[in-house]
Amino acid sequence: MVESYIKSADDFSFRVLLPRGDKLTGKAKKLGMTFQGELVLTLRKRNVVPVVRDLRYVHDDSHYGWLLASQKVFERFEGNSSA
């Protein structure tokens, strides 16, 4: 994922699915924050300035979705939703 960001930071996007359920919600949130933190930390260690937005959403009955993407990707989706 880090290599993908370095190659194309303007068009970077990754969706992560995390487990959802009565006993899993807290663990999923912690896992997602750890995942995002490790991405940012690894990029900084490689002297890359991370510019990543995130969006958390309910994907389905069994999963949360976590979208990590560049501003350009979010703008593309926002532009399409108003059409």
mmCIF file of the N, C-alpha and C atoms, coordinates in Angstrom:
data_MODEL
# 
_entry.id   MODEL 
# 
loop_
_atom_site.group_PDB 
_atom_site.id 
_atom_site.type_symbol 
_atom_site.label_atom_id 
_atom_site.label_alt_id 
_atom_site.label_comp_id 
_atom_site.label_asym_id 
_atom_site.label_entity_id 
_atom_site.label_seq_id 
_atom_site.pdbx_PDB_ins_code 
_atom_site.Cartn_x 
_atom_site.Cartn_y 
_atom_site.Cartn_z 
_atom_site.occupancy 
_atom_site.B_iso_or_equiv 
_atom_site.pdbx_formal_charge 
_atom_site.auth_seq_id 
_atom_site.auth_comp_id 
_atom_site.auth_asym_id 
_atom_site.auth_atom_id 
_atom_site.pdbx_PDB_model_num 
ATOM 1   N N  . MET A 1 1  ? 0.823   -1.183 0.000   1.00 0.00 ? 1  MET A N  1 
ATOM 2   C CA . MET A 1 1  ? 0.000   0.000  0.000   1.00 0.00 ? 1  MET A CA 1 
ATOM 3   C C  . MET A 1 1  ? 0.873   1.255  0.000   1.00 0.00 ? 1  MET A C  1 
ATOM 4   N N  . VAL A 1 2  ? 1.961   1.212  0.725   1.00 0.00 ? 2  VAL A N  1 
ATOM 5   C CA . VAL A 1 2  ? 2.878   2.351  0.768   1.00 0.00 ? 2  VAL A CA 1 
ATOM 6   C C  . VAL A 1 2  ? 3.462   2.609  -0.620  1.00 0.00 ? 2  VAL A C  1 
ATOM 7   N N  . GLU A 1 3  ? 3.857   1.543  -1.297  1.00 0.00 ? 3  GLU A N  1 
ATOM 8   C CA . GLU A 1 3  ? 4.415   1.684  -2.648  1.00 0.00 ? 3  GLU A CA 1 
ATOM 9   C C  . GLU A 1 3  ? 3.380   2.284  -3.596  1.00 0.00 ? 3  GLU A C  1 
ATOM 10  N N  . SER A 1 4  ? 2.145   1.886  -3.456  1.00 0.00 ? 4  SER A N  1 
ATOM 11  C CA . SER A 1 4  ? 1.068   2.430  -4.284  1.00 0.00 ? 4  SER A CA 1 
ATOM 12  C C  . SER A 1 4  ? 0.910   3.931  -4.040  1.00 0.00 ? 4  SER A C  1 
ATOM 13  N N  . TYR A 1 5  ? 0.980   4.341  -2.788  1.00 0.00 ? 5  TYR A N  1 
ATOM 14  C CA . TYR A 1 5  ? 0.870   5.766  -2.466  1.00 0.00 ? 5  TYR A CA 1 
ATOM 15  C C  . TYR A 1 5  ? 2.034   6.548  -3.069  1.00 0.00 ? 5  TYR A C  1 
ATOM 16  N N  . ILE A 1 6  ? 3.226   6.009  -2.936  1.00 0.00 ? 6  ILE A N  1 
ATOM 17  C CA . ILE A 1 6  ? 4.415   6.705  -3.445  1.00 0.00 ? 6  ILE A CA 1 
ATOM 18  C C  . ILE A 1 6  ? 4.337   6.853  -4.962  1.00 0.00 ? 6  ILE A C  1 
ATOM 19  N N  . LYS A 1 7  ? 3.848   5.830  -5.664  1.00 0.00 ? 7  LYS A N  1 
ATOM 20  C CA . LYS A 1 7  ? 3.772   5.875  -7.127  1.00 0.00 ? 7  LYS A CA 1 
ATOM 21  C C  . LYS A 1 7  ? 2.692   6.816  -7.637  1.00 0.00 ? 7  LYS A C  1 
ATOM 22  N N  . SER A 1 8  ? 1.572   6.887  -6.940  1.00 0.00 ? 8  SER A N  1 
ATOM 23  C CA . SER A 1 8  ? 0.458   7.692  -7.458  1.00 0.00 ? 8  SER A CA 1 
ATOM 24  C C  . SER A 1 8  ? -0.335  8.331  -6.327  1.00 0.00 ? 8  SER A C  1 
ATOM 25  N N  . ALA A 1 9  ? 0.282   9.256  -5.627  1.00 0.00 ? 9  ALA A N  1 
ATOM 26  C CA . ALA A 1 9  ? -0.356  9.890  -4.475  1.00 0.00 ? 9  ALA A CA 1 
ATOM 27  C C  . ALA A 1 9  ? -1.632  10.632 -4.853  1.00 0.00 ? 9  ALA A C  1 
ATOM 28  N N  . ASP A 1 10 ? -1.693  11.222 -6.052  1.00 0.00 ? 10 ASP A N  1 
ATOM 29  C CA . ASP A 1 10 ? -2.885  11.969 -6.460  1.00 0.00 ? 10 ASP A CA 1 
ATOM 30  C C  . ASP A 1 10 ? -4.092  11.072 -6.690  1.00 0.00 ? 10 ASP A C  1 
ATOM 31  N N  . ASP A 1 11 ? -3.865  9.849  -7.130  1.00 0.00 ? 11 ASP A N  1 
ATOM 32  C CA . ASP A 1 11 ? -4.961  8.914  -7.404  1.00 0.00 ? 11 ASP A CA 1 
ATOM 33  C C  . ASP A 1 11 ? -4.999  7.754  -6.421  1.00 0.00 ? 11 ASP A C  1 
ATOM 34  N N  . PHE A 1 12 ? -4.443  7.945  -5.252  1.00 0.00 ? 12 PHE A N  1 
ATOM 35  C CA . PHE A 1 12 ? -4.357  6.890  -4.257  1.00 0.00 ? 12 PHE A CA 1 
ATOM 36  C C  . PHE A 1 12 ? -5.728  6.613  -3.641  1.00 0.00 ? 12 PHE A C  1 
ATOM 37  N N  . SER A 1 13 ? -6.089  5.347  -3.555  1.00 0.00 ? 13 SER A N  1 
ATOM 38  C CA . SER A 1 13 ? -7.284  4.961  -2.795  1.00 0.00 ? 13 SER A CA 1 
ATOM 39  C C  . SER A 1 13 ? -7.202  3.480  -2.420  1.00 0.00 ? 13 SER A C  1 
ATOM 40  N N  . PHE A 1 14 ? -7.592  3.193  -1.203  1.00 0.00 ? 14 PHE A N  1 
ATOM 41  C CA . PHE A 1 14 ? -7.677  1.828  -0.705  1.00 0.00 ? 14 PHE A CA 1 
ATOM 42  C C  . PHE A 1 14 ? -8.912  1.718  0.160   1.00 0.00 ? 14 PHE A C  1 
ATOM 43  N N  . ARG A 1 15 ? -9.634  0.620  0.004   1.00 0.00 ? 15 ARG A N  1 
ATOM 44  C CA . ARG A 1 15 ? -10.776 0.349  0.869   1.00 0.00 ? 15 ARG A CA 1 
ATOM 45  C C  . ARG A 1 15 ? -10.407 -0.841 1.739   1.00 0.00 ? 15 ARG A C  1 
ATOM 46  N N  . VAL A 1 16 ? -10.649 -0.689 3.004   1.00 0.00 ? 16 VAL A N  1 
ATOM 47  C CA . VAL A 1 16 ? -10.374 -1.737 3.975   1.00 0.00 ? 16 VAL A CA 1 
ATOM 48  C C  . VAL A 1 16 ? -11.709 -2.153 4.584   1.00 0.00 ? 16 VAL A C  1 
ATOM 49  N N  . LEU A 1 17 ? -11.976 -3.448 4.587   1.00 0.00 ? 17 LEU A N  1 
ATOM 50  C CA . LEU A 1 17 ? -13.176 -3.960 5.237   1.00 0.00 ? 17 LEU A CA 1 
ATOM 51  C C  . LEU A 1 17 ? -12.793 -4.532 6.589   1.00 0.00 ? 17 LEU A C  1 
ATOM 52  N N  . LEU A 1 18 ? -13.511 -4.104 7.616   1.00 0.00 ? 18 LEU A N  1 
ATOM 53  C CA . LEU A 1 18 ? -13.244 -4.550 8.981   1.00 0.00 ? 18 LEU A CA 1 
ATOM 54  C C  . LEU A 1 18 ? -14.476 -5.256 9.533   1.00 0.00 ? 18 LEU A C  1 
ATOM 55  N N  . PRO A 1 19 ? -14.289 -6.225 10.421  1.00 0.00 ? 19 PRO A N  1 
ATOM 56  C CA . PRO A 1 19 ? -15.430 -6.982 10.944  1.00 0.00 ? 19 PRO A CA 1 
ATOM 57  C C  . PRO A 1 19 ? -16.374 -6.113 11.764  1.00 0.00 ? 19 PRO A C  1 
ATOM 58  N N  . ARG A 1 20 ? -17.644 -6.460 11.688  1.00 0.00 ? 20 ARG A N  1 
ATOM 59  C CA . ARG A 1 20 ? -18.674 -5.717 12.399  1.00 0.00 ? 20 ARG A CA 1 
ATOM 60  C C  . ARG A 1 20 ? -19.522 -6.703 13.191  1.00 0.00 ? 20 ARG A C  1 
ATOM 61  N N  . GLY A 1 21 ? -19.836 -6.371 14.411  1.00 0.00 ? 21 GLY A N  1 
ATOM 62  C CA . GLY A 1 21 ? -20.664 -7.232 15.244  1.00 0.00 ? 21 GLY A CA 1 
ATOM 63  C C  . GLY A 1 21 ? -20.648 -6.743 16.681  1.00 0.00 ? 21 GLY A C  1 
ATOM 64  N N  . ASP A 1 22 ? -21.489 -7.343 17.512  1.00 0.00 ? 22 ASP A N  1 
ATOM 65  C CA . ASP A 1 22 ? -21.624 -6.895 18.905  1.00 0.00 ? 22 ASP A CA 1 
ATOM 66  C C  . ASP A 1 22 ? -20.294 -6.824 19.644  1.00 0.00 ? 22 ASP A C  1 
ATOM 67  N N  . LYS A 1 23 ? -19.487 -7.857 19.516  1.00 0.00 ? 23 LYS A N  1 
ATOM 68  C CA . LYS A 1 23 ? -18.219 -7.908 20.239  1.00 0.00 ? 23 LYS A CA 1 
ATOM 69  C C  . LYS A 1 23 ? -17.040 -7.412 19.401  1.00 0.00 ? 23 LYS A C  1 
ATOM 70  N N  . LEU A 1 24 ? -17.272 -7.094 18.140  1.00 0.00 ? 24 LEU A N  1 
ATOM 71  C CA . LEU A 1 24 ? -16.172 -6.754 17.233  1.00 0.00 ? 24 LEU A CA 1 
ATOM 72  C C  . LEU A 1 24 ? -16.021 -5.264 16.955  1.00 0.00 ? 24 LEU A C  1 
ATOM 73  N N  . THR A 1 25 ? -17.023 -4.460 17.212  1.00 0.00 ? 25 THR A N  1 
ATOM 74  C CA . THR A 1 25 ? -17.006 -3.052 16.826  1.00 0.00 ? 25 THR A CA 1 
ATOM 75  C C  . THR A 1 25 ? -15.819 -2.294 17.410  1.00 0.00 ? 25 THR A C  1 
ATOM 76  N N  . GLY A 1 26 ? -15.585 -2.424 18.689  1.00 0.00 ? 26 GLY A N  1 
ATOM 77  C CA . GLY A 1 26 ? -14.468 -1.735 19.331  1.00 0.00 ? 26 GLY A CA 1 
ATOM 78  C C  . GLY A 1 26 ? -13.130 -2.177 18.775  1.00 0.00 ? 26 GLY A C  1 
ATOM 79  N N  . LYS A 1 27 ? -12.980 -3.472 18.573  1.00 0.00 ? 27 LYS A N  1 
ATOM 80  C CA . LYS A 1 27 ? -11.734 -4.015 18.028  1.00 0.00 ? 27 LYS A CA 1 
ATOM 81  C C  . LYS A 1 27 ? -11.525 -3.551 16.587  1.00 0.00 ? 27 LYS A C  1 
ATOM 82  N N  . ALA A 1 28 ? -12.598 -3.496 15.816  1.00 0.00 ? 28 ALA A N  1 
ATOM 83  C CA . ALA A 1 28 ? -12.500 -3.057 14.427  1.00 0.00 ? 28 ALA A CA 1 
ATOM 84  C C  . ALA A 1 28 ? -12.060 -1.599 14.352  1.00 0.00 ? 28 ALA A C  1 
ATOM 85  N N  . LYS A 1 29 ? -12.605 -0.756 15.209  1.00 0.00 ? 29 LYS A N  1 
ATOM 86  C CA . LYS A 1 29 ? -12.215 0.656  15.217  1.00 0.00 ? 29 LYS A CA 1 
ATOM 87  C C  . LYS A 1 29 ? -10.741 0.809  15.585  1.00 0.00 ? 29 LYS A C  1 
ATOM 88  N N  . LYS A 1 30 ? -10.292 0.060  16.583  1.00 0.00 ? 30 LYS A N  1 
ATOM 89  C CA . LYS A 1 30 ? -8.885  0.115  16.976  1.00 0.00 ? 30 LYS A CA 1 
ATOM 90  C C  . LYS A 1 30 ? -7.987  -0.386 15.844  1.00 0.00 ? 30 LYS A C  1 
ATOM 91  N N  . LEU A 1 31 ? -8.409  -1.456 15.193  1.00 0.00 ? 31 LEU A N  1 
ATOM 92  C CA . LEU A 1 31 ? -7.635  -2.007 14.085  1.00 0.00 ? 31 LEU A CA 1 
ATOM 93  C C  . LEU A 1 31 ? -7.543  -1.001 12.937  1.00 0.00 ? 31 LEU A C  1 
ATOM 94  N N  . GLY A 1 32 ? -8.634  -0.348 12.622  1.00 0.00 ? 32 GLY A N  1 
ATOM 95  C CA . GLY A 1 32 ? -8.645  0.658  11.560  1.00 0.00 ? 32 GLY A CA 1 
ATOM 96  C C  . GLY A 1 32 ? -7.734  1.835  11.875  1.00 0.00 ? 32 GLY A C  1 
ATOM 97  N N  . MET A 1 33 ? -7.780  2.320  13.104  1.00 0.00 ? 33 MET A N  1 
ATOM 98  C CA . MET A 1 33 ? -6.907  3.431  13.496  1.00 0.00 ? 33 MET A CA 1 
ATOM 99  C C  . MET A 1 33 ? -5.440  3.009  13.459  1.00 0.00 ? 33 MET A C  1 
ATOM 100 N N  . THR A 1 34 ? -5.151  1.794  13.876  1.00 0.00 ? 34 THR A N  1 
ATOM 101 C CA . THR A 1 34 ? -3.786  1.274  13.829  1.00 0.00 ? 34 THR A CA 1 
ATOM 102 C C  . THR A 1 34 ? -3.311  1.174  12.388  1.00 0.00 ? 34 THR A C  1 
ATOM 103 N N  . PHE A 1 35 ? -4.175  0.671  11.526  1.00 0.00 ? 35 PHE A N  1 
ATOM 104 C CA . PHE A 1 35 ? -3.869  0.526  10.106  1.00 0.00 ? 35 PHE A CA 1 
ATOM 105 C C  . PHE A 1 35 ? -3.513  1.881  9.482   1.00 0.00 ? 35 PHE A C  1 
ATOM 106 N N  . GLN A 1 36 ? -4.357  2.879  9.724   1.00 0.00 ? 36 GLN A N  1 
ATOM 107 C CA . GLN A 1 36 ? -4.117  4.216  9.185   1.00 0.00 ? 36 GLN A CA 1 
ATOM 108 C C  . GLN A 1 36 ? -2.850  4.827  9.788   1.00 0.00 ? 36 GLN A C  1 
ATOM 109 N N  . GLY A 1 37 ? -2.661  4.656  11.079  1.00 0.00 ? 37 GLY A N  1 
ATOM 110 C CA . GLY A 1 37 ? -1.475  5.193  11.739  1.00 0.00 ? 37 GLY A CA 1 
ATOM 111 C C  . GLY A 1 37 ? -0.184  4.594  11.203  1.00 0.00 ? 37 GLY A C  1 
ATOM 112 N N  . GLU A 1 38 ? -0.198  3.300  10.966  1.00 0.00 ? 38 GLU A N  1 
ATOM 113 C CA . GLU A 1 38 ? 0.991   2.630  10.427  1.00 0.00 ? 38 GLU A CA 1 
ATOM 114 C C  . GLU A 1 38 ? 1.297   3.113  9.007   1.00 0.00 ? 38 GLU A C  1 
ATOM 115 N N  . LEU A 1 39 ? 0.252   3.346  8.205   1.00 0.00 ? 39 LEU A N  1 
ATOM 116 C CA . LEU A 1 39 ? 0.458   3.871  6.856   1.00 0.00 ? 39 LEU A CA 1 
ATOM 117 C C  . LEU A 1 39 ? 1.138   5.241  6.919   1.00 0.00 ? 39 LEU A C  1 
ATOM 118 N N  . VAL A 1 40 ? 0.599   6.126  7.725   1.00 0.00 ? 40 VAL A N  1 
ATOM 119 C CA . VAL A 1 40 ? 1.160   7.473  7.845   1.00 0.00 ? 40 VAL A CA 1 
ATOM 120 C C  . VAL A 1 40 ? 2.581   7.427  8.397   1.00 0.00 ? 40 VAL A C  1 
ATOM 121 N N  . LEU A 1 41 ? 2.814   6.616  9.412   1.00 0.00 ? 41 LEU A N  1 
ATOM 122 C CA . LEU A 1 41 ? 4.150   6.497  10.009  1.00 0.00 ? 41 LEU A CA 1 
ATOM 123 C C  . LEU A 1 41 ? 5.165   5.972  8.994   1.00 0.00 ? 41 LEU A C  1 
ATOM 124 N N  . THR A 1 42 ? 4.789   4.953  8.238   1.00 0.00 ? 42 THR A N  1 
ATOM 125 C CA . THR A 1 42 ? 5.700   4.388  7.244   1.00 0.00 ? 42 THR A CA 1 
ATOM 126 C C  . THR A 1 42 ? 6.017   5.397  6.152   1.00 0.00 ? 42 THR A C  1 
ATOM 127 N N  . LEU A 1 43 ? 5.015   6.152  5.724   1.00 0.00 ? 43 LEU A N  1 
ATOM 128 C CA . LEU A 1 43 ? 5.262   7.187  4.711   1.00 0.00 ? 43 LEU A CA 1 
ATOM 129 C C  . LEU A 1 43 ? 6.216   8.253  5.244   1.00 0.00 ? 43 LEU A C  1 
ATOM 130 N N  . ARG A 1 44 ? 6.001   8.676  6.470   1.00 0.00 ? 44 ARG A N  1 
ATOM 131 C CA . ARG A 1 44 ? 6.883   9.695  7.068   1.00 0.00 ? 44 ARG A CA 1 
ATOM 132 C C  . ARG A 1 44 ? 8.319   9.180  7.215   1.00 0.00 ? 44 ARG A C  1 
ATOM 133 N N  . LYS A 1 45 ? 8.468   7.907  7.550   1.00 0.00 ? 45 LYS A N  1 
ATOM 134 C CA . LYS A 1 45 ? 9.805   7.325  7.666   1.00 0.00 ? 45 LYS A CA 1 
ATOM 135 C C  . LYS A 1 45 ? 10.534  7.338  6.326   1.00 0.00 ? 45 LYS A C  1 
ATOM 136 N N  . ARG A 1 46 ? 9.761   7.311  5.245   1.00 0.00 ? 46 ARG A N  1 
ATOM 137 C CA . ARG A 1 46 ? 10.345  7.356  3.898   1.00 0.00 ? 46 ARG A CA 1 
ATOM 138 C C  . ARG A 1 46 ? 10.409  8.784  3.361   1.00 0.00 ? 46 ARG A C  1 
ATOM 139 N N  . ASN A 1 47 ? 10.232  9.749  4.240   1.00 0.00 ? 47 ASN A N  1 
ATOM 140 C CA . ASN A 1 47 ? 10.283  11.174 3.891   1.00 0.00 ? 47 ASN A CA 1 
ATOM 141 C C  . ASN A 1 47 ? 9.241   11.565 2.848   1.00 0.00 ? 47 ASN A C  1 
ATOM 142 N N  . VAL A 1 48 ? 8.069   10.962 2.951   1.00 0.00 ? 48 VAL A N  1 
ATOM 143 C CA . VAL A 1 48 ? 6.943   11.290 2.083   1.00 0.00 ? 48 VAL A CA 1 
ATOM 144 C C  . VAL A 1 48 ? 5.893   11.968 2.954   1.00 0.00 ? 48 VAL A C  1 
ATOM 145 N N  . VAL A 1 49 ? 5.404   13.107 2.507   1.00 0.00 ? 49 VAL A N  1 
ATOM 146 C CA . VAL A 1 49 ? 4.372   13.818 3.259   1.00 0.00 ? 49 VAL A CA 1 
ATOM 147 C C  . VAL A 1 49 ? 3.016   13.189 2.924   1.00 0.00 ? 49 VAL A C  1 
ATOM 148 N N  . PRO A 1 50 ? 2.388   12.539 3.891   1.00 0.00 ? 50 PRO A N  1 
ATOM 149 C CA . PRO A 1 50 ? 1.108   11.884 3.616   1.00 0.00 ? 50 PRO A CA 1 
ATOM 150 C C  . PRO A 1 50 ? -0.043  12.883 3.589   1.00 0.00 ? 50 PRO A C  1 
ATOM 151 N N  . VAL A 1 51 ? -0.818  12.837 2.536   1.00 0.00 ? 51 VAL A N  1 
ATOM 152 C CA . VAL A 1 51 ? -2.036  13.640 2.426   1.00 0.00 ? 51 VAL A CA 1 
ATOM 153 C C  . VAL A 1 51 ? -3.154  12.653 2.091   1.00 0.00 ? 51 VAL A C  1 
ATOM 154 N N  . VAL A 1 52 ? -3.737  12.093 3.133   1.00 0.00 ? 52 VAL A N  1 
ATOM 155 C CA . VAL A 1 52 ? -4.729  11.039 2.977   1.00 0.00 ? 52 VAL A CA 1 
ATOM 156 C C  . VAL A 1 52 ? -5.958  11.402 3.807   1.00 0.00 ? 52 VAL A C  1 
ATOM 157 N N  . ARG A 1 53 ? -7.104  11.399 3.160   1.00 0.00 ? 53 ARG A N  1 
ATOM 158 C CA . ARG A 1 53 ? -8.371  11.574 3.875   1.00 0.00 ? 53 ARG A CA 1 
ATOM 159 C C  . ARG A 1 53 ? -8.944  10.193 4.141   1.00 0.00 ? 53 ARG A C  1 
ATOM 160 N N  . ASP A 1 54 ? -9.829  10.122 5.122   1.00 0.00 ? 54 ASP A N  1 
ATOM 161 C CA . ASP A 1 54 ? -10.471 8.844  5.377   1.00 0.00 ? 54 ASP A CA 1 
ATOM 162 C C  . ASP A 1 54 ? -11.973 9.019  5.521   1.00 0.00 ? 54 ASP A C  1 
ATOM 163 N N  . LEU A 1 55 ? -12.683 7.961  5.195   1.00 0.00 ? 55 LEU A N  1 
ATOM 164 C CA . LEU A 1 55 ? -14.129 7.928  5.323   1.00 0.00 ? 55 LEU A CA 1 
ATOM 165 C C  . LEU A 1 55 ? -14.489 6.573  5.896   1.00 0.00 ? 55 LEU A C  1 
ATOM 166 N N  . ARG A 1 56 ? -15.203 6.578  6.995   1.00 0.00 ? 56 ARG A N  1 
ATOM 167 C CA . ARG A 1 56 ? -15.643 5.333  7.619   1.00 0.00 ? 56 ARG A CA 1 
ATOM 168 C C  . ARG A 1 56 ? -17.140 5.191  7.388   1.00 0.00 ? 56 ARG A C  1 
ATOM 169 N N  . TYR A 1 57 ? -17.574 3.992  7.060   1.00 0.00 ? 57 TYR A N  1 
ATOM 170 C CA . TYR A 1 57 ? -18.983 3.779  6.755   1.00 0.00 ? 57 TYR A CA 1 
ATOM 171 C C  . TYR A 1 57 ? -19.381 2.337  7.066   1.00 0.00 ? 57 TYR A C  1 
ATOM 172 N N  . VAL A 1 58 ? -20.674 2.089  7.129   1.00 0.00 ? 58 VAL A N  1 
ATOM 173 C CA . VAL A 1 58 ? -21.183 0.734  7.307   1.00 0.00 ? 58 VAL A CA 1 
ATOM 174 C C  . VAL A 1 58 ? -21.275 0.123  5.920   1.00 0.00 ? 58 VAL A C  1 
ATOM 175 N N  . HIS A 1 59 ? -20.482 -0.912 5.681   1.00 0.00 ? 59 HIS A N  1 
ATOM 176 C CA . HIS A 1 59 ? -20.413 -1.543 4.361   1.00 0.00 ? 59 HIS A CA 1 
ATOM 177 C C  . HIS A 1 59 ? -21.579 -2.517 4.150   1.00 0.00 ? 59 HIS A C  1 
ATOM 178 N N  . ASP A 1 60 ? -21.787 -3.395 5.099   1.00 0.00 ? 60 ASP A N  1 
ATOM 179 C CA . ASP A 1 60 ? -22.913 -4.331 5.066   1.00 0.00 ? 60 ASP A CA 1 
ATOM 180 C C  . ASP A 1 60 ? -23.150 -4.834 6.489   1.00 0.00 ? 60 ASP A C  1 
ATOM 181 N N  . ASP A 1 61 ? -23.976 -5.853 6.651   1.00 0.00 ? 61 ASP A N  1 
ATOM 182 C CA . ASP A 1 61 ? -24.296 -6.352 7.992   1.00 0.00 ? 61 ASP A CA 1 
ATOM 183 C C  . ASP A 1 61 ? -23.093 -6.900 8.745   1.00 0.00 ? 61 ASP A C  1 
ATOM 184 N N  . SER A 1 62 ? -22.066 -7.332 8.027   1.00 0.00 ? 62 SER A N  1 
ATOM 185 C CA . SER A 1 62 ? -20.922 -7.977 8.670   1.00 0.00 ? 62 SER A CA 1 
ATOM 186 C C  . SER A 1 62 ? -19.628 -7.160 8.644   1.00 0.00 ? 62 SER A C  1 
ATOM 187 N N  . HIS A 1 63 ? -19.634 -6.001 7.965   1.00 0.00 ? 63 HIS A N  1 
ATOM 188 C CA . HIS A 1 63 ? -18.386 -5.253 7.787   1.00 0.00 ? 63 HIS A CA 1 
ATOM 189 C C  . HIS A 1 63 ? -18.575 -3.743 7.882   1.00 0.00 ? 63 HIS A C  1 
ATOM 190 N N  . TYR A 1 64 ? -17.548 -3.108 8.399   1.00 0.00 ? 64 TYR A N  1 
ATOM 191 C CA . TYR A 1 64 ? -17.390 -1.670 8.272   1.00 0.00 ? 64 TYR A CA 1 
ATOM 192 C C  . TYR A 1 64 ? -16.462 -1.439 7.092   1.00 0.00 ? 64 TYR A C  1 
ATOM 193 N N  . GLY A 1 65 ? -16.608 -0.335 6.420   1.00 0.00 ? 65 GLY A N  1 
ATOM 194 C CA . GLY A 1 65 ? -15.689 0.035  5.359   1.00 0.00 ? 65 GLY A CA 1 
ATOM 195 C C  . GLY A 1 65 ? -14.875 1.229  5.804   1.00 0.00 ? 65 GLY A C  1 
ATOM 196 N N  . TRP A 1 66 ? -13.639 1.263  5.379   1.00 0.00 ? 66 TRP A N  1 
ATOM 197 C CA . TRP A 1 66 ? -12.756 2.382  5.692   1.00 0.00 ? 66 TRP A CA 1 
ATOM 198 C C  . TRP A 1 66 ? -12.051 2.730  4.405   1.00 0.00 ? 66 TRP A C  1 
ATOM 199 N N  . LEU A 1 67 ? -12.348 3.896  3.867   1.00 0.00 ? 67 LEU A N  1 
ATOM 200 C CA . LEU A 1 67 ? -11.742 4.340  2.626   1.00 0.00 ? 67 LEU A CA 1 
ATOM 201 C C  . LEU A 1 67 ? -10.638 5.331  2.941   1.00 0.00 ? 67 LEU A C  1 
ATOM 202 N N  . LEU A 1 68 ? -9.431  5.014  2.497   1.00 0.00 ? 68 LEU A N  1 
ATOM 203 C CA . LEU A 1 68 ? -8.276  5.907  2.606   1.00 0.00 ? 68 LEU A CA 1 
ATOM 204 C C  . LEU A 1 68 ? -7.967  6.366  1.190   1.00 0.00 ? 68 LEU A C  1 
ATOM 205 N N  . ALA A 1 69 ? -8.025  7.673  0.951   1.00 0.00 ? 69 ALA A N  1 
ATOM 206 C CA . ALA A 1 69 ? -7.855  8.156  -0.418  1.00 0.00 ? 69 ALA A CA 1 
ATOM 207 C C  . ALA A 1 69 ? -7.299  9.570  -0.440  1.00 0.00 ? 69 ALA A C  1 
ATOM 208 N N  . SER A 1 70 ? -6.789  9.941  -1.613  1.00 0.00 ? 70 SER A N  1 
ATOM 209 C CA . SER A 1 70 ? -6.285  11.297 -1.809  1.00 0.00 ? 70 SER A CA 1 
ATOM 210 C C  . SER A 1 70 ? -7.460  12.253 -1.966  1.00 0.00 ? 70 SER A C  1 
ATOM 211 N N  . GLN A 1 71 ? -7.210  13.517 -1.795  1.00 0.00 ? 71 GLN A N  1 
ATOM 212 C CA . GLN A 1 71 ? -8.232  14.551 -1.960  1.00 0.00 ? 71 GLN A CA 1 
ATOM 213 C C  . GLN A 1 71 ? -8.827  14.496 -3.370  1.00 0.00 ? 71 GLN A C  1 
ATOM 214 N N  . LYS A 1 72 ? -8.001  14.262 -4.356  1.00 0.00 ? 72 LYS A N  1 
ATOM 215 C CA . LYS A 1 72 ? -8.451  14.205 -5.746  1.00 0.00 ? 72 LYS A CA 1 
ATOM 216 C C  . LYS A 1 72 ? -9.499  13.115 -5.953  1.00 0.00 ? 72 LYS A C  1 
ATOM 217 N N  . VAL A 1 73 ? -9.317  11.976 -5.328  1.00 0.00 ? 73 VAL A N  1 
ATOM 218 C CA . VAL A 1 73 ? -10.278 10.870 -5.445  1.00 0.00 ? 73 VAL A CA 1 
ATOM 219 C C  . VAL A 1 73 ? -11.603 11.275 -4.804  1.00 0.00 ? 73 VAL A C  1 
ATOM 220 N N  . PHE A 1 74 ? -11.553 11.880 -3.619  1.00 0.00 ? 74 PHE A N  1 
ATOM 221 C CA . PHE A 1 74 ? -12.779 12.321 -2.966  1.00 0.00 ? 74 PHE A CA 1 
ATOM 222 C C  . PHE A 1 74 ? -13.503 13.373 -3.803  1.00 0.00 ? 74 PHE A C  1 
ATOM 223 N N  . GLU A 1 75 ? -12.769 14.300 -4.399  1.00 0.00 ? 75 GLU A N  1 
ATOM 224 C CA . GLU A 1 75 ? -13.384 15.324 -5.237  1.00 0.00 ? 75 GLU A CA 1 
ATOM 225 C C  . GLU A 1 75 ? -14.068 14.706 -6.449  1.00 0.00 ? 75 GLU A C  1 
ATOM 226 N N  . ARG A 1 76 ? -13.484 13.678 -7.013  1.00 0.00 ? 76 ARG A N  1 
ATOM 227 C CA . ARG A 1 76 ? -14.067 12.998 -8.162  1.00 0.00 ? 76 ARG A CA 1 
ATOM 228 C C  . ARG A 1 76 ? -15.413 12.376 -7.786  1.00 0.00 ? 76 ARG A C  1 
ATOM 229 N N  . PHE A 1 77 ? -15.479 11.743 -6.589  1.00 0.00 ? 77 PHE A N  1 
ATOM 230 C CA . PHE A 1 77 ? -16.738 11.154 -6.138  1.00 0.00 ? 77 PHE A CA 1 
ATOM 231 C C  . PHE A 1 77 ? -17.771 12.223 -5.812  1.00 0.00 ? 77 PHE A C  1 
ATOM 232 N N  . GLU A 1 78 ? -17.335 13.298 -5.168  1.00 0.00 ? 78 GLU A N  1 
ATOM 233 C CA . GLU A 1 78 ? -18.256 14.379 -4.813  1.00 0.00 ? 78 GLU A CA 1 
ATOM 234 C C  . GLU A 1 78 ? -18.816 15.036 -6.074  1.00 0.00 ? 78 GLU A C  1 
ATOM 235 N N  . GLY A 1 79 ? -18.008 15.164 -7.106  1.00 0.00 ? 79 GLY A N  1 
ATOM 236 C CA . GLY A 1 79 ? -18.459 15.752 -8.366  1.00 0.00 ? 79 GLY A CA 1 
ATOM 237 C C  . GLY A 1 79 ? -19.472 14.875 -9.064  1.00 0.00 ? 79 GLY A C  1 
ATOM 238 N N  . ASN A 1 80 ? -19.319 13.554 -8.971  1.00 0.00 ? 80 ASN A N  1 
ATOM 239 C CA . ASN A 1 80 ? -20.242 12.608 -9.605  1.00 0.00 ? 80 ASN A CA 1 
ATOM 240 C C  . ASN A 1 80 ? -21.567 12.514 -8.855  1.00 0.00 ? 80 ASN A C  1 
ATOM 241 N N  . SER A 1 81 ? -21.554 12.730 -7.544  1.00 0.00 ? 81 SER A N  1 
ATOM 242 C CA . SER A 1 81 ? -22.779 12.551 -6.771  1.00 0.00 ? 81 SER A CA 1 
ATOM 243 C C  . SER A 1 81 ? -23.765 13.683 -7.000  1.00 0.00 ? 81 SER A C  1 
ATOM 244 N N  . SER A 1 82 ? -23.301 14.841 -7.417  1.00 0.00 ? 82 SER A N  1 
ATOM 245 C CA . SER A 1 82 ? -24.205 15.970 -7.614  1.00 0.00 ? 82 SER A CA 1 
ATOM 246 C C  . SER A 1 82 ? -24.822 15.994 -9.007  1.00 0.00 ? 82 SER A C  1 
ATOM 247 N N  . ALA A 1 83 ? -24.373 15.107 -9.886  1.00 0.00 ? 83 ALA A N  1 
ATOM 248 C CA . ALA A 1 83 ? -24.875 15.097 -11.265 1.00 0.00 ? 83 ALA A CA 1 
ATOM 249 C C  . ALA A 1 83 ? -26.219 14.418 -11.377 1.00 0.00 ? 83 ALA A C  1 
# 
